[in-house]
Amino acid sequence: MDHVDWFGLSGWRWMFILEGAPAVLLGIACFFVLTERPADATWLTLTLAVRVSSAPRAARARAR
């Protein structure tokens, strides 16, 4: 990356862009795909949604 000079940016700046771009794109995708509650997730089966929703309640009951 010593001799990379695309669009006037040096190699180390391109490394930051190339390493950060997937994280930014995944963050944007998660914002639109993930829901507030498991029960609202259309990509979960009903069984999984119930299991995931009841897990925090079960953990709180065991902690008491």
Secondary structure, 3 states (H helix, E strand, C coil): CCCCEECCEEHHHHHHHHHHHHHHHHHHHHHHHCCCCHHHCCCCCHHHHHHHHHHHHHHHHHHC
